Amino acid sequence: MKRKCAAFVIASLFVFAMLVSAWAQSDEEQLKKFEMDRDAAVVKGDIATVEKGTADDYTFANVYGQVMGKTQLLNALKSGDIKLTSDEASDMKVRVYGNTAVITGKSTTEGTIGGKDASGQSTFTRVLVKKGGTWQTVALQQTKISNP
């Protein structure tokens, strides 16, 4: 009886670990898709998608060290002050900590920010929080990769 009980406990723990792993994987894939969809929305000028995925207390530090909040970002996208014609994320690593996630990776962009050429590669760190079952970005930091 003890062996059956021990085997059941071990099997249950294994199933639980597999379920937790699958859950974390789905969050990872969901967040990678979030990043790619957000990049596409910025390029298309889809302000509604960007707004929906951005928390009210958002902070964005761009490749030029300029810092802006959600309202400033949306206004810059609407006015064309930020105008990207291409934005592709790669080498993404996603870490999930409960209702908080961090995405790091590289971004290859073409376009302008504040009239300055923003084309090239940068690294980024995005922090997201899950609110009401939906992921929203609360912070984004970009650093331009300089050519040696």
TORRO-445196 format. One line per 10 residues: number of its first residue (from 1); their letters; for each residue y negated, x negated, z of N, C-alpha, C, O. Coordinates in pm, 1 decimal. Layout:
// residues N
NUM	A	Y/X/Z/Y/X/Z/Y/X/Z/Y/X/Z; ...
// end
This chain:
// residues 148
1	MKRKCAAFVI	119.0/-82.3/0.0/0.0/0.0/0.0/-125.8/-86.9/0.0/-222.7/-58.2/-70.2; -122.3/-195.1/81.1/-238.6/-283.3/89.0/-265.8/-348.9/-45.8/-381.7/-365.6/-83.9; -159.3/-386.6/-119.3/-176.2/-450.1/-249.8/-238.3/-352.7/-348.8/-325.9/-390.5/-426.6; -193.0/-226.0/-346.2/-249.0/-125.7/-435.7/-397.1/-104.7/-404.3/-479.2/-92.4/-495.2; -429.6/-100.7/-279.1/-568.7/-80.9/-236.9/-654.8/-200.5/-278.7/-765.7/-182.8/-329.1; -604.3/-320.2/-258.0/-677.9/-441.2/-297.1/-695.0/-446.4/-447.9/-801.9/-482.3/-497.4; -589.9/-410.7/-521.0/-598.3/-410.0/-667.5/-700.2/-307.4/-714.5/-776.0/-333.2/-808.1; -702.5/-191.4/-650.2/-800.1/-87.0/-684.5/-942.4/-135.8/-659.0/-1031.3/-114.6/-741.5; -964.0/-200.5/-545.7/-1098.0/-252.4/-512.1/-1140.6/-357.1/-613.6/-1255.0/-355.3/-659.0; -1052.3/-447.5/-649.7/-1084.5/-551.8/-747.1/-1113.9/-490.0/-883.4/-1210.1/-528.5/-949.8
11	ASLFVFAMLV	-1031.8/-395.2/-924.8/-1054.8/-328.0/-1053.2/-1187.5/-252.3/-1051.2/-1261.8/-254.5/-1149.3; -1216.8/-186.2/-941.1/-1343.5/-112.6/-929.1/-1462.8/-206.6/-937.0/-1561.8/-176.2/-1003.6; -1454.0/-319.4/-870.2/-1562.2/-417.7/-875.5/-1579.7/-471.6/-1017.0/-1692.4/-491.9/-1062.0; -1470.5/-494.7/-1086.6/-1477.0/-543.2/-1224.0/-1546.3/-440.3/-1313.5/-1634.2/-475.7/-1392.1; -1507.1/-313.7/-1301.9/-1568.6/-206.8/-1381.4/-1717.2/-196.6/-1347.9/-1800.4/-182.6/-1437.6; -1750.6/-203.6/-1220.2/-1891.4/-197.5/-1178.4/-1970.7/-313.3/-1240.1/-2081.6/-293.6/-1289.8; -1913.7/-432.6/-1236.7/-1982.0/-549.8/-1294.1/-2001.2/-531.6/-1444.6/-2105.5/-568.9/-1498.3; -1903.5/-475.9/-1512.2/-1915.3/-453.1/-1656.1/-2024.4/-349.6/-1685.8/-2101.3/-365.3/-1780.7; -2030.6/-244.9/-1604.8/-2133.8/-142.0/-1624.3/-2273.3/-198.6/-1601.2/-2365.9/-169.6/-1676.9; -2288.0/-279.0/-1496.9/-2417.5/-341.8/-1469.5/-2455.6/-433.8/-1584.4/-2571.3/-436.3/-1626.2
21	SAWAQSDEEQ	-2359.3/-509.3/-1635.5/-2385.0/-598.9/-1748.2/-2427.6/-519.9/-1871.6/-2521.9/-559.3/-1940.2; -2360.3/-409.9/-1900.5/-2394.8/-326.8/-2016.8/-2533.0/-266.2/-1999.0/-2609.9/-258.6/-2094.8; -2565.4/-223.2/-1878.2/-2697.2/-165.5/-1850.7/-2805.6/-270.3/-1874.5/-2906.6/-241.7/-1938.8; -2785.2/-391.4/-1823.0/-2883.7/-498.2/-1841.6/-2896.4/-533.8/-1989.3/-3006.5/-561.2/-2037.1; -2785.2/-533.7/-2061.6/-2789.0/-562.6/-2204.9/-2871.6/-458.3/-2277.7/-2951.1/-491.9/-2365.4; -2853.4/-332.7/-2242.4/-2928.0/-229.0/-2312.9/-3077.4/-241.9/-2284.3/-3158.9/-218.7/-2373.6; -3114.8/-278.3/-2162.4/-3255.9/-303.5/-2132.6/-3307.2/-420.9/-2215.2/-3418.2/-416.1/-2268.2; -3225.8/-527.0/-2226.3/-3266.2/-644.1/-2303.1/-3290.9/-605.9/-2449.1/-3392.9/-642.9/-2507.4; -3198.1/-532.5/-2506.8/-3214.8/-491.2/-2646.4/-3333.0/-396.1/-2661.6/-3408.9/-405.8/-2758.1; -3348.6/-304.7/-2566.8/-3459.6/-210.7/-2570.1/-3593.2/-285.5/-2563.7/-3688.0/-248.4/-2632.9
31	LKKFEMDRDA	-3601.1/-388.4/-2482.7/-3725.7/-463.6/-2467.5/-3754.4/-551.4/-2589.7/-3870.3/-568.2/-2627.4; -3652.0/-606.3/-2650.9/-3673.1/-681.6/-2775.1/-3725.8/-588.8/-2883.7/-3815.0/-625.8/-2960.1; -3670.2/-468.0/-2890.3/-3717.8/-368.9/-2986.9/-3861.7/-328.9/-2955.1/-3942.8/-311.8/-3046.3; -3894.1/-313.8/-2826.6/-4030.6/-283.3/-2784.5/-4126.6/-388.1/-2838.8/-4232.3/-354.7/-2892.4; -4089.9/-513.8/-2824.9/-4174.8/-624.3/-2870.4/-4193.5/-618.5/-3022.2/-4305.6/-631.9/-3071.3; -4086.8/-599.0/-3094.8/-4095.9/-594.2/-3241.7/-4174.5/-471.6/-3288.5/-4253.7/-480.0/-3382.2; -4152.1/-358.1/-3222.8/-4225.8/-236.1/-3258.2/-4374.2/-251.1/-3227.1/-4458.9/-204.9/-3303.6; -4405.3/-314.5/-3116.9/-4545.9/-335.3/-3079.3/-4613.7/-427.2/-3180.3/-4726.7/-401.0/-3221.7; -4545.7/-534.8/-3220.4/-4601.1/-625.9/-3321.3/-4630.7/-549.2/-3450.3/-4736.9/-565.3/-3510.3; -4535.2/-465.4/-3492.0/-4553.0/-386.8/-3615.1/-4669.1/-288.6/-3600.4/-4744.7/-267.9/-3695.3
41	AVVKGDIATV	-4683.9/-228.3/-3483.3/-4792.9/-132.6/-3459.9/-4928.9/-200.3/-3469.2/-5023.2/-142.9/-3523.8; -4939.9/-321.8/-3416.5/-5067.0/-395.5/-3423.8/-5100.3/-424.6/-3570.0/-5214.7/-407.2/-3611.9; -5002.5/-468.2/-3647.2/-5025.0/-499.3/-3789.0/-5065.2/-372.9/-3866.2/-5155.1/-377.5/-3950.1; -4998.9/-260.9/-3837.9/-5027.9/-134.0/-3907.7/-5157.2/-68.6/-3859.5/-5208.9/22.2/-3924.6; -5209.4/-114.5/-3745.5/-5326.3/-48.4/-3687.9/-5289.1/82.7/-3620.5/-5371.3/173.8/-3611.3; -5164.8/92.1/-3573.2/-5113.9/211.5/-3505.0/-5158.5/207.8/-3359.0/-5083.4/167.8/-3270.1; -5281.5/250.1/-3337.1/-5343.1/243.0/-3204.1/-5266.5/328.6/-3103.3/-5251.4/288.4/-2987.9; -5218.0/445.5/-3144.6/-5147.8/535.5/-3052.8/-5024.0/468.9/-2992.4/-4998.3/483.3/-2872.9; -4947.3/396.2/-3073.9/-4828.4/327.3/-3023.9/-4867.0/215.8/-2927.8/-4804.4/199.8/-2823.0; -4969.3/138.8/-2962.6/-5014.3/30.5/-2874.9/-5063.4/88.9/-2742.4/-5030.9/37.2/-2635.5
51	EKGTADDYTF	-5141.1/195.9/-2749.9/-5195.8/258.1/-2628.4/-5084.5/310.2/-2537.7/-5088.1/289.5/-2416.4; -4986.5/377.1/-2596.0/-4875.4/434.2/-2519.0/-4796.2/325.4/-2445.2/-4751.4/346.8/-2332.6; -4779.4/210.1/-2508.2/-4700.7/102.3/-2449.0/-4781.2/4.8/-2365.6/-4731.9/-102.2/-2329.9; -4906.5/41.4/-2333.8/-4994.4/-48.8/-2259.3/-5039.9/18.8/-2130.4/-5095.7/128.5/-2133.9; -5016.4/-45.7/-2017.6/-5057.6/7.8/-1887.8/-5209.8/4.9/-1875.1/-5276.4/-78.2/-1937.0; -5263.7/95.1/-1795.4/-5408.9/103.0/-1777.4/-5467.0/-24.8/-1717.8/-5582.1/-58.8/-1745.3; -5388.7/-96.2/-1636.2/-5437.6/-218.6/-1572.5/-5395.8/-345.2/-1648.5/-5383.4/-452.5/-1589.3; -5374.5/-331.9/-1778.1/-5330.0/-439.7/-1867.4/-5430.0/-555.0/-1871.9/-5551.3/-534.4/-1868.0; -5376.2/-676.6/-1880.1/-5456.5/-797.2/-1899.3/-5397.5/-877.0/-2014.8/-5277.4/-904.0/-2018.1; -5483.4/-914.5/-2109.7/-5441.8/-990.0/-2227.5/-5524.5/-1117.6/-2235.5/-5647.2/-1112.2/-2242.5
61	ANVYGQVMGK	-5456.8/-1232.7/-2234.5/-5522.9/-1362.1/-2254.1/-5475.6/-1414.3/-2389.8/-5359.9/-1453.2/-2405.1; -5566.8/-1414.7/-2488.7/-5526.9/-1451.1/-2624.8/-5525.1/-1602.2/-2646.4/-5551.6/-1679.6/-2554.5; -5493.3/-1642.7/-2769.3/-5477.5/-1785.1/-2801.3/-5606.5/-1864.7/-2785.2/-5602.2/-1987.6/-2780.0; -5720.8/-1797.4/-2777.0/-5849.2/-1865.4/-2758.4/-5896.4/-1862.6/-2613.9/-6007.9/-1905.3/-2584.0; -5811.9/-1812.5/-2524.0/-5846.3/-1808.6/-2382.8/-5934.2/-1691.1/-2344.7/-5980.1/-1682.7/-2230.8; -5958.3/-1600.5/-2438.1/-6037.2/-1481.7/-2408.0/-5948.4/-1381.6/-2335.5/-5832.9/-1361.0/-2372.9; -6002.9/-1320.0/-2232.1/-5927.0/-1224.5/-2152.0/-5988.1/-1086.4/-2171.2/-6110.0/-1069.5/-2165.8; -5902.0/-988.4/-2193.7/-5949.7/-851.0/-2209.3/-5851.4/-754.4/-2146.2/-5734.5/-786.4/-2125.1; -5901.4/-635.8/-2116.7/-5819.0/-529.3/-2062.4/-5775.8/-434.1/-2171.8/-5796.9/-459.8/-2290.3; -5715.1/-323.5/-2130.8/-5661.9/-225.8/-2225.3/-5770.9/-166.7/-2314.7/-5755.3/-162.6/-2436.7
71	TQLLNALKSG	-5880.5/-121.1/-2255.1/-5987.6/-58.9/-2333.3/-6045.7/-157.2/-2433.7/-6070.0/-121.0/-2548.8; -6068.3/-282.2/-2391.0/-6122.1/-383.9/-2481.7/-6025.2/-411.2/-2596.1/-6067.0/-425.2/-2711.1; -5894.8/-419.0/-2564.7/-5794.4/-443.3/-2668.7/-5794.7/-330.4/-2771.3/-5799.3/-355.2/-2891.8; -5789.8/-207.2/-2723.2/-5786.0/-93.3/-2815.5/-5912.0/-87.4/-2901.0/-5904.5/-59.1/-3020.6; -6027.6/-113.9/-2840.7/-6153.5/-114.8/-2916.7/-6153.6/-225.5/-3021.7/-6201.5/-205.3/-3133.2; -6100.0/-342.3/-2986.2/-6095.1/-454.2/-3080.8/-6001.8/-422.9/-3198.0/-6029.5/-461.0/-3311.7; -5892.6/-354.1/-3170.2/-5801.0/-314.5/-3278.2/-5866.0/-208.3/-3367.5/-5854.4/-214.3/-3489.9; -5934.0/-111.9/-3306.2/-5999.7/-4.6/-3383.0/-6110.7/-58.5/-3471.3/-6125.3/-16.3/-3586.1; -6189.5/-152.4/-3417.8/-6305.0/-204.9/-3491.0/-6267.1/-310.8/-3594.9/-6347.3/-343.9/-3682.2; -6145.0/-363.6/-3585.4/-6104.0/-471.2/-3675.3/-6138.2/-608.5/-3620.2/-6117.5/-709.2/-3687.9
81	DIKLTSDEAS	-6190.9/-613.9/-3496.8/-6218.8/-743.4/-3433.6/-6088.9/-822.2/-3415.2/-6088.3/-945.2/-3421.3; -5979.0/-749.5/-3392.5/-5845.3/-808.7/-3398.9/-5779.9/-747.4/-3521.3/-5756.9/-626.5/-3525.9; -5750.0/-830.1/-3620.2/-5688.6/-781.0/-3743.2/-5577.1/-877.6/-3783.6/-5602.2/-986.3/-3835.6; -5453.7/-834.8/-3758.1/-5339.0/-915.8/-3795.9/-5272.5/-854.2/-3918.3/-5251.4/-733.1/-3924.6; -5239.7/-938.5/-4015.1/-5169.7/-891.6/-4133.5/-5019.6/-919.0/-4122.7/-4940.2/-866.5/-4200.8; -4982.0/-1001.4/-4025.5/-4841.6/-1031.5/-3999.9/-4828.8/-1079.0/-3856.3/-4913.2/-1153.4/-3806.4; -4722.5/-1035.4/-3790.6/-4697.0/-1077.6/-3652.1/-4547.7/-1062.3/-3626.6/-4496.4/-950.7/-3618.9; -4478.1/-1175.3/-3613.5/-4333.3/-1172.6/-3595.8/-4292.6/-1255.8/-3475.5/-4324.0/-1374.5/-3466.2; -4222.2/-1191.1/-3383.9/-4171.5/-1259.2/-3264.8/-4034.7/-1320.4/-3294.6/-3956.5/-1267.0/-3373.3; -4008.3/-1433.5/-3230.0/-3877.7/-1499.3/-3243.2/-3845.2/-1569.6/-3112.2/-3928.2/-1577.3/-3021.7
91	DMKVRVYGNT	-3724.9/-1620.0/-3104.1/-3679.1/-1696.3/-2986.8/-3706.7/-1622.3/-2855.5/-3741.3/-1683.8/-2754.6; -3690.9/-1489.6/-2858.3/-3721.1/-1410.8/-2738.9/-3613.7/-1425.9/-2632.5/-3493.9/-1426.4/-2660.9; -3660.3/-1438.2/-2510.1/-3572.8/-1437.1/-2393.4/-3625.5/-1326.4/-2303.6/-3744.1/-1322.6/-2271.1; -3536.4/-1236.4/-2263.6/-3574.6/-1123.1/-2180.0/-3507.4/-1137.2/-2044.6/-3387.2/-1162.5/-2035.4; -3586.8/-1120.3/-1939.7/-3533.0/-1118.4/-1803.5/-3578.9/-988.5/-1739.0/-3697.3/-954.9/-1742.3; -3484.8/-916.3/-1680.5/-3515.2/-788.3/-1617.9/-3492.6/-800.4/-1467.9/-3388.6/-848.7/-1423.1; -3590.8/-756.1/-1391.3/-3585.6/-756.8/-1245.6/-3615.3/-614.5/-1197.8/-3728.1/-583.7/-1159.2; -3515.8/-529.9/-1200.3/-3536.8/-389.8/-1160.7/-3626.1/-319.9/-1261.7/-3590.7/-307.3/-1378.9; -3742.7/-274.3/-1215.6/-3837.6/-204.1/-1303.1/-3942.5/-298.2/-1362.1/-4044.2/-252.8/-1414.6; -3918.3/-427.9/-1353.6/-4010.1/-527.6/-1409.4/-3931.9/-616.0/-1505.9/-3815.6/-648.8/-1481.9
101	AVITGKSTTE	-3997.5/-653.9/-1615.1/-3932.4/-741.2/-1712.6/-4031.6/-845.2/-1762.4/-4152.5/-821.9/-1765.8; -3978.1/-959.9/-1800.5/-4056.8/-1067.8/-1857.7/-3992.8/-1104.7/-1990.9/-3872.7/-1130.8/-1998.7; -4075.1/-1106.5/-2095.5/-4029.3/-1151.0/-2226.9/-4106.1/-1277.8/-2261.1/-4229.1/-1279.8/-2255.9; -4033.9/-1383.3/-2295.8/-4097.2/-1504.8/-2345.3/-4045.9/-1529.7/-2486.0/-3935.3/-1488.5/-2521.1; -4126.3/-1596.9/-2565.7/-4083.9/-1627.1/-2701.1/-4192.6/-1693.7/-2782.0/-4293.8/-1739.6/-2728.9; -4169.4/-1698.0/-2911.8/-4266.8/-1752.2/-3006.9/-4314.8/-1638.9/-3095.0/-4243.7/-1540.8/-3116.7; -4435.3/-1653.2/-3145.2/-4492.2/-1554.9/-3236.1/-4555.0/-1628.3/-3352.9/-4626.8/-1726.6/-3335.0; -4527.1/-1579.6/-3472.6/-4590.2/-1633.1/-3592.4/-4680.8/-1523.9/-3647.0/-4634.6/-1415.5/-3682.8; -4811.3/-1553.6/-3653.2/-4908.3/-1451.5/-3693.8/-4993.3/-1498.7/-3810.2/-5007.3/-1617.9/-3837.3; -5049.2/-1399.4/-3877.7/-5152.4/-1422.5/-3978.1/-5259.9/-1319.3/-3951.0/-5231.1/-1201.1/-3932.6
111	GTIGGKDASG	-5383.9/-1364.9/-3948.8/-5493.5/-1272.1/-3926.6/-5606.1/-1336.7/-3848.2/-5613.1/-1458.9/-3834.6; -5694.3/-1251.4/-3796.8/-5811.5/-1301.1/-3726.1/-5829.0/-1231.1/-3591.4/-5787.2/-1117.0/-3571.6; -5891.9/-1303.5/-3501.0/-5933.7/-1250.1/-3371.6/-6079.4/-1290.4/-3355.1/-6112.0/-1409.1/-3351.2; -6165.6/-1192.0/-3345.5/-6308.0/-1220.7/-3328.4/-6365.6/-1301.6/-3442.7/-6455.5/-1383.2/-3422.3; -6314.4/-1279.7/-3563.2/-6363.9/-1352.3/-3679.5/-6305.3/-1491.3/-3695.4/-6331.2/-1557.5/-3795.8; -6226.3/-1537.4/-3597.8/-6163.2/-1669.9/-3605.6/-6021.3/-1655.0/-3658.5/-5951.8/-1558.4/-3627.0; -5979.6/-1751.1/-3738.6/-5844.0/-1750.6/-3790.8/-5745.4/-1765.5/-3675.8/-5750.5/-1862.8/-3600.6; -5657.0/-1669.8/-3663.1/-5555.7/-1672.2/-3556.9/-5417.0/-1698.4/-3614.2/-5316.5/-1678.6/-3545.9; -5411.7/-1742.6/-3738.3/-5283.2/-1766.4/-3803.9/-5214.3/-1887.6/-3744.0/-5278.8/-1984.4/-3703.7; -5083.1/-1880.5/-3738.9/-5004.6/-1992.3/-3688.8/-4903.1/-1945.2/-3587.1/-4873.2/-1826.3/-3575.5
121	QSTFTRVLVK	-4850.8/-2042.0/-3513.6/-4750.2/-2011.5/-3413.0/-4809.0/-2022.0/-3273.7/-4896.1/-2104.5/-3246.3; -4758.8/-1936.3/-3187.1/-4795.9/-1942.6/-3046.0/-4673.5/-1908.1/-2963.1/-4578.1/-1848.0/-3012.4; -4677.5/-1946.4/-2838.4/-4576.9/-1900.8/-2743.1/-4639.6/-1785.2/-2667.1/-4761.9/-1774.8/-2658.2; -4556.0/-1699.1/-2612.9/-4610.7/-1586.7/-2537.7/-4523.6/-1554.2/-2417.9/-4403.6/-1581.7/-2415.5; -4587.7/-1494.9/-2319.2/-4519.9/-1438.0/-2203.8/-4575.5/-1297.7/-2185.3/-4695.4/-1279.8/-2164.1; -4488.2/-1199.0/-2193.3/-4528.0/-1059.4/-2173.3/-4457.8/-1008.7/-2047.9/-4338.6/-1032.5/-2028.6; -4532.1/-938.9/-1963.2/-4477.6/-877.4/-1842.0/-4485.6/-726.1/-1860.0/-4590.0/-672.4/-1897.2; -4374.4/-658.4/-1833.4/-4367.8/-513.4/-1848.3/-4318.5/-449.5/-1719.2/-4246.7/-510.9/-1640.3; -4359.3/-324.4/-1700.2/-4313.9/-245.7/-1585.8/-4263.5/-112.7/-1638.8/-4324.3/-53.2/-1727.8; -4152.8/-66.8/-1584.1/-4096.9/62.5/-1624.9/-4158.5/170.6/-1537.1/-4140.1/172.1/-1415.4
131	KGGTWQTVAL	-4232.6/261.7/-1601.9/-4299.4/371.1/-1531.2/-4250.8/501.8/-1590.0/-4264.7/524.7/-1710.1; -4194.2/587.6/-1507.2/-4144.7/715.6/-1555.6/-4040.8/701.7/-1665.5/-4034.7/785.0/-1756.0; -3959.1/597.4/-1658.7/-3854.8/575.7/-1757.4/-3901.2/507.9/-1885.1/-3821.4/486.5/-1976.3; -4030.4/473.5/-1892.8/-4086.1/411.2/-2013.6/-4142.5/273.7/-1979.3/-4211.3/257.2/-1878.7; -4112.6/175.1/-2064.0/-4166.3/41.3/-2044.3/-4310.8/35.6/-2091.8/-4344.0/87.2/-2198.6; -4397.1/-27.9/-2011.2/-4535.9/-52.8/-2050.3/-4568.9/-198.0/-2020.1/-4527.0/-253.4/-1918.5; -4644.6/-257.9/-2110.3/-4685.5/-396.0/-2088.5/-4805.5/-398.8/-1993.4/-4900.8/-322.4/-2009.0; -4798.6/-488.2/-1894.8/-4908.5/-502.9/-1799.2/-4983.5/-633.7/-1818.8/-5097.8/-647.4/-1775.1; -4919.2/-730.3/-1884.6/-4985.7/-858.6/-1907.4/-4924.0/-929.6/-2027.1/-4803.6/-922.2/-2051.5; -5011.2/-999.0/-2101.6/-4967.0/-1082.4/-2213.7/-5051.2/-1208.8/-2213.7/-5174.1/-1202.7/-2209.6
141	QQTKISNP	-4984.8/-1322.5/-2218.3/-5050.1/-1453.1/-2226.0/-4998.4/-1522.9/-2350.7/-4877.3/-1536.8/-2368.3; -5089.1/-1566.9/-2437.7/-5050.2/-1639.6/-2558.4/-5107.0/-1781.6/-2552.6/-5218.1/-1803.2/-2504.3; -5030.2/-1876.5/-2601.8/-5076.5/-2014.3/-2611.1/-5044.1/-2065.7/-2750.3/-4928.9/-2065.7/-2793.8; -5148.7/-2109.3/-2818.9/-5133.0/-2159.4/-2956.7/-5051.9/-2288.8/-2953.7/-5072.9/-2374.9/-2868.2; -4959.2/-2300.8/-3048.1/-4880.5/-2422.9/-3062.9/-4958.4/-2512.4/-3159.1/-4976.7/-2479.0/-3276.2; -5003.1/-2625.0/-3108.4/-5082.7/-2714.3/-3194.0/-4989.0/-2806.1/-3271.8/-4882.3/-2844.2/-3223.7; -5031.0/-2840.0/-3391.4/-4953.6/-2931.2/-3473.9/-4983.1/-3073.1/-3430.2/-5099.6/-3111.0/-3417.5; -4878.1/-3153.3/-3406.5/-4899.8/-3292.5/-3359.9/-4963.6/-3379.1/-3464.4/-4987.9/-3497.4/-3440.2
// end
